[in-house]
Structures are given as structure tokens and as C-alpha cells.
Amino acid sequence: MADIEESIRTNAEGPAKASGDAGSVEQHKLTDQIEADRYLASKQAAKSKRRGLVFNKIVPPGAE
């Protein structure tokens, strides 16, 4: 995960397009990179044993 965060940070600081004698290079859009990071984070969260939301049934005393 840290690699993706670092690449997003590096790509955001750098130019969107670069061209030279060898050719030109264009990076993925920042919004696409952020969406990819969110997707990978959600996949990682889904794998974890802990769930963020737990449903419990509350039964008042004497209600049987």
C-alpha cells in the first residue's frame, strides 16, 4: 500500500506529460490513481477478519 501512496505522491508532483528525442510519456490521470488506491484499500479491508459493522439483536429482559 505504501508503494501506491508513494507513486501517487510522486506522480502528483511531477509533470503530466513529458516529451523528448526518445518519444513522449504520459502518466495515468491522478483521479484514476486515487480510484485504484481506493479499490485496493477496499479489497484489503474486505480480506481482514475484523468487520467494521456488527449487527446485534437486543432483547429486553422479560421478553420471551
Secondary structure, 3 states (H helix, E strand, C coil): CHHHHHHHHHHHHCCCEEEECCEEEECCCHHHHHHHHHHHHHHHHHHCCCCCCCCCCCCCCCCC
